[in-house]
Amino acid sequence: MADKIQDIDDRDLGTSPSRINDPRIRHEVSRALVWVAVVGGVALAVWIARPLLVIFGAMVFASMIDGGARLLGRVLSIARAWRVAIVLVATVSFLLWLGYFAGSTISQEAAQLPAIVERQLGELVAWARTQGFQVDQSQLQNYLGNIGSGISTVTRALGGILGGVATIVLIIVIGVYVAIDPQLYERGVAWMLPREQRDRFFITASKMGQTMRRLMAGRLLGMFVEAVFTYVMLAWVAPLFGIGAVPMAALLAILTGLLAFVPNLGAIISGALMVLVGFSGGMEMGIYTIAVYFFVQNFDGYVVIPMIAKKTVDLAPALVLAFQLIMGILFGIIGLFLADPLLAMIKVALERRAEQAGESSKKEVAPDGA
């Protein structure tokens, strides 16, 4: 009787629609499930990409605060929370001063800048015609339309930064919490990993943090140096050569410093604005602004950044520029600003992966060599 029941159960299981006995069909179903999982993972990553980018922005902000707190720790023997508070107060004070200075000193200059740029572009087109370049009226309108579209895009992007108060506040709040006690969050992430991988995670996180701090230190120092040197060269040094102070020196210095946070693209944009404003004051002033641009960029690129971040990452300029373009297209101005730090973290992770693979291979070869 028991044998008959077993036979019935086997037949039932063999004909059940939820059971696949053919190994070939099981293999194809497994492959299909893998593809479904991959597509679902990509869709999930795209869906949560912007929140993840905000979290990464908070990590970048936290690394800057952490770097300042570590520097203060070398001269002040106080608790970390107090050092973080000093860094935050100093940052807020600087931003308030910058806002007051910008509002009281360069607001009129900022209003005049678009008109000067448009006039200089028109003169550039006229000069091109005198040199034999055929630029008809329809082409000129297309060029001006593209320029206007580009300026409008930049304006909307900047408005998005200033208008996205909730995103900025979220980045600041998360960054401050992480900067106060970063080990707490490292332990939380490590707790979710298998026990045998936690030591490797701590090493990787430590290298990533060190890389990010040095990278941001180089960026901030480069921004400060470029802004100060640009203002000194345009406002104080230019009159010594009999050229006269370059118009909008303060505005150009601030824009140069802010855009220095975005390597490659920021330097091109700030340099183009500087040269256009320079040529509005004559040929000599225009040539002088070109010389100032190359001097400031070379000093920052060959002296400041190598001095601070020469041991951080070695990223090819073409790779950085391509990644900036991709991030800018996908995520807008925030992606453009975070492209360089994100690329640096990816490189550190890949280098750590290669080191771990090398360590594993050595362990496997060691017994044979013995």
C-alpha positions in Angstrom: 0.0 0.0 0.0 2.8 2.4 0.8 4.5 1.6 -2.5 1.4 2.5 -4.4 1.1 5.8 -2.5 4.8 6.6 -3.4 4.2 5.8 -7.0 1.2 8.1 -7.1 3.2 10.9 -5.4 6.0 10.5 -7.9 3.6 10.6 -10.8 2.0 13.7 -9.3 5.4 15.4 -8.9 6.5 14.5 -12.4 3.4 16.0 -13.9 3.3 19.1 -11.7 3.6 22.4 -13.8 5.8 23.9 -11.1 8.5 21.2 -11.5 10.9 21.1 -14.5 12.6 17.7 -14.9 14.4 18.4 -18.2 17.9 19.7 -17.4 18.0 21.7 -20.7 14.9 23.5 -19.8 16.1 24.2 -16.3 19.3 25.6 -17.8 17.4 28.0 -20.1 15.1 29.0 -17.3 18.1 29.8 -15.1 19.6 31.9 -17.9 16.3 33.8 -18.3 16.2 34.5 -14.6 19.7 35.8 -14.7 18.8 38.2 -17.5 15.7 39.3 -15.7 17.7 40.0 -12.6 20.3 42.0 -14.5 17.6 44.1 -16.3 15.8 44.6 -13.0 19.0 45.6 -11.3 19.8 48.1 -14.0 16.3 49.5 -13.9 16.5 49.8 -10.1 19.9 51.5 -10.4 18.5 54.1 -12.9 15.5 54.7 -10.7 17.5 55.3 -7.5 20.5 56.9 -9.3 19.6 60.5 -8.2 19.1 59.7 -4.5 22.4 57.7 -4.6 24.1 60.7 -6.2 22.7 63.0 -3.4 24.2 60.5 -0.9 27.5 60.6 -2.7 27.4 64.4 -2.7 26.9 64.2 1.1 30.0 61.9 1.3 32.0 64.5 -0.7 30.8 67.3 1.6 31.6 65.1 4.7 35.2 64.5 3.4 35.8 68.2 3.1 34.6 68.7 6.7 36.6 65.7 7.9 39.7 67.1 6.2 39.3 70.5 8.0 38.7 68.7 11.3 41.8 66.6 10.9 43.9 69.7 10.2 42.5 71.4 13.3 43.3 68.3 15.3 47.0 68.9 14.6 46.9 72.2 16.6 43.9 71.8 18.8 43.5 69.0 21.3 39.7 69.2 21.5 36.9 66.7 20.8 36.1 66.0 17.2 32.6 67.4 17.4 34.0 70.8 18.4 36.5 70.7 15.5 33.7 69.9 13.1 31.6 72.8 14.6 34.5 75.2 14.1 34.9 74.1 10.4 31.2 74.6 9.8 31.1 78.0 11.4 34.1 79.1 9.4 32.4 77.8 6.2 29.1 79.5 6.9 30.9 82.8 7.8 32.9 82.7 4.5 29.7 82.1 2.5 27.9 84.9 4.2 30.8 87.3 3.5 30.9 86.1 -0.1 27.2 86.7 -0.5 27.5 90.2 1.0 30.5 91.0 -1.1 28.8 89.7 -4.2 25.6 91.5 -3.5 27.2 94.9 -2.7 30.1 94.9 -5.0 29.6 92.9 -8.2 25.8 92.8 -8.7 26.1 95.5 -11.3 29.0 93.8 -13.0 27.0 90.5 -13.2 24.1 92.4 -14.9 26.5 93.9 -17.5 28.4 90.6 -18.2 25.8 89.1 -20.7 25.7 92.3 -22.8 29.5 92.5 -23.0 29.8 88.8 -24.0 27.2 89.2 -26.7 28.8 92.4 -28.1 32.2 90.7 -28.2 30.8 87.7 -30.0 29.4 90.0 -32.6 32.7 91.7 -33.0 34.4 88.3 -33.3 32.0 87.3 -36.1 32.6 90.7 -37.9 36.4 90.2 -37.7 36.0 86.7 -39.1 34.2 88.2 -42.1 37.0 90.6 -42.7 39.5 87.7 -42.7 37.6 86.0 -45.5 35.3 83.6 -43.6 31.9 83.6 -45.2 29.3 84.0 -42.5 25.9 84.9 -43.9 23.0 86.3 -42.0 21.2 83.0 -41.5 24.3 81.3 -40.1 24.9 84.2 -37.8 21.3 83.9 -36.5 21.8 80.2 -36.0 25.1 80.8 -34.1 23.4 83.5 -31.9 20.5 81.1 -31.3 22.8 78.3 -30.2 24.7 80.7 -28.0 21.5 81.9 -26.5 20.3 78.4 -25.9 23.6 77.5 -24.2 23.4 80.5 -22.0 19.8 79.7 -21.1 20.8 76.1 -20.3 23.6 77.3 -18.0 21.2 79.7 -16.4 18.6 77.0 -15.8 21.3 74.7 -14.4 22.5 77.4 -12.0 18.9 78.2 -11.1 18.4 74.5 -10.3 21.3 74.5 -7.9 20.1 77.6 -6.1 16.5 76.5 -6.3 17.1 72.9 -5.1 17.2 74.0 -1.5 15.8 70.7 -0.2 18.5 68.7 -2.0 21.3 71.0 -0.8 20.0 70.9 2.8 19.8 67.1 2.6 23.4 66.9 1.4 24.6 69.2 4.2 22.6 67.4 6.9 23.8 63.9 5.9 27.3 65.2 5.4 27.5 66.8 8.8 26.2 63.6 10.5 28.8 61.5 8.7 31.6 63.9 9.4 30.9 63.9 13.2 31.4 60.2 13.5 32.3 58.5 10.2 33.4 55.3 12.0 29.8 54.7 13.1 28.6 54.5 9.5 31.6 52.4 8.4 30.8 49.9 11.1 27.1 49.9 10.0 28.0 49.1 6.4 30.6 46.5 7.5 28.0 44.8 9.6 25.9 44.0 6.5 28.9 42.3 4.8 30.1 38.7 5.4 32.5 38.5 8.3 35.5 37.4 6.1 35.1 40.5 3.9 34.9 43.2 6.7 38.6 43.7 7.1 39.0 44.3 3.3 36.1 46.7 3.4 37.7 48.8 6.2 41.0 49.0 4.2 39.1 50.0 1.1 37.0 52.6 3.0 40.1 54.0 4.6 41.9 54.4 1.2 38.8 55.9 -0.3 38.5 58.4 2.5 42.1 59.4 2.2 41.9 59.8 -1.5 38.7 61.9 -1.3 40.2 64.2 1.4 43.3 64.9 -0.7 41.3 65.3 -3.9 39.0 67.9 -2.2 41.9 69.6 -0.5 43.5 70.1 -4.0 40.2 71.3 -5.4 39.5 73.9 -2.6 43.1 75.2 -2.6 43.1 75.4 -6.3 39.8 77.4 -6.2 41.2 79.8 -3.7 44.5 80.2 -5.5 42.9 80.7 -8.9 40.4 83.3 -7.5 43.1 85.3 -5.7 45.6 85.2 -8.5 43.0 86.2 -11.1 41.9 89.2 -9.1 45.4 90.3 -8.3 46.5 90.0 -12.0 43.4 91.7 -13.4 42.9 94.5 -10.9 46.4 95.3 -9.5 49.0 94.0 -11.9 47.4 95.1 -15.1 47.7 98.9 -14.3 51.4 98.4 -13.7 51.8 97.5 -17.4 49.8 100.7 -18.5 46.8 98.6 -19.6 44.4 99.6 -16.8 42.4 97.4 -14.6 40.3 94.8 -16.4 36.6 95.4 -16.1 34.7 93.1 -13.7 37.9 91.8 -12.1 36.1 90.7 -8.9 33.3 88.9 -10.8 35.8 87.1 -13.1 37.9 86.1 -10.1 34.9 84.6 -8.3 33.7 82.8 -11.4 37.2 81.4 -12.0 37.4 80.2 -8.4 34.0 78.5 -8.4 34.4 76.9 -11.8 37.8 75.6 -10.8 35.9 72.9 -8.8 35.1 71.3 -12.2 38.4 70.4 -13.8 38.9 70.9 -17.6 35.4 72.3 -18.4 35.5 74.9 -15.7 38.8 76.3 -16.8 37.6 76.5 -20.4 34.4 78.4 -19.5 36.1 80.8 -17.1 39.0 81.5 -19.6 36.5 82.2 -22.4 34.6 84.7 -20.2 37.9 86.4 -19.1 39.2 86.8 -22.6 35.9 88.1 -24.0 35.7 90.7 -21.2 39.4 91.6 -21.8 39.0 92.3 -25.5 36.1 94.7 -24.6 38.9 97.0 -23.3 41.1 96.8 -26.4 43.6 94.5 -28.1 46.3 94.9 -25.4 43.9 94.1 -22.6 42.6 91.1 -24.5 46.1 89.7 -25.0 46.9 90.4 -21.4 43.9 88.4 -20.2 45.0 85.5 -22.4 48.4 85.6 -20.7 46.7 85.8 -17.2 44.6 82.8 -18.0 47.5 80.6 -19.1 49.6 81.8 -16.1 46.9 81.0 -13.5 46.0 77.7 -15.1 49.6 76.5 -15.4 50.4 77.6 -11.9 47.4 75.7 -10.5 48.0 72.7 -12.7 51.7 72.3 -12.2 52.3 73.7 -8.7 49.2 73.7 -6.5 47.4 70.5 -7.4 50.6 68.3 -7.7 51.8 69.7 -4.3 48.5 68.7 -2.6 47.2 65.7 -4.5 50.1 64.2 -6.3 49.6 60.9 -4.4 45.9 60.8 -4.7 44.8 59.5 -8.1 46.3 59.6 -11.6 43.3 60.2 -13.8 43.8 60.8 -17.6 42.4 64.2 -18.6 40.5 62.7 -21.5 38.9 60.1 -19.2 37.9 62.8 -16.7 36.4 65.0 -19.5 34.4 62.1 -21.0 33.1 61.0 -17.6 32.1 64.6 -16.9 30.1 64.8 -20.2 28.4 61.5 -19.4 27.5 62.5 -15.9 26.4 66.0 -17.0 24.0 64.5 -19.6 22.6 62.0 -17.2 22.3 64.0 -14.0 22.7 67.7 -15.0 24.9 70.1 -13.1 25.1 68.0 -10.0 26.5 65.1 -12.0 29.0 67.4 -13.6 30.3 68.5 -10.2 30.5 65.0 -8.8 31.9 63.3 -11.8 35.6 63.8 -10.8 35.2 62.5 -7.2 33.1 59.6 -8.3 35.6 58.6 -11.0 38.4 58.7 -8.4 36.4 56.4 -6.0 35.8 54.0 -8.9 39.5 53.8 -9.6 40.4 53.3 -5.9 37.8 50.4 -5.8 39.3 48.8 -8.9 42.8 49.1 -7.6 41.8 47.5 -4.3 40.1 44.7 -6.3 43.3 44.1 -8.2 45.3 44.1 -5.0 43.0 41.5 -3.4 43.2 39.3 -6.5 47.0 39.5 -6.3 47.0 38.6 -2.6 44.7 35.6 -3.3 46.9 34.3 -6.1 50.0 34.6 -3.9 48.3 32.6 -1.2 47.4 29.9 -3.7 50.9 29.7 -5.2 52.8 29.8 -1.9 52.3 26.2 -0.9 53.4 24.9 -4.3 56.5 27.1 -4.2 57.3 25.8 -0.8 
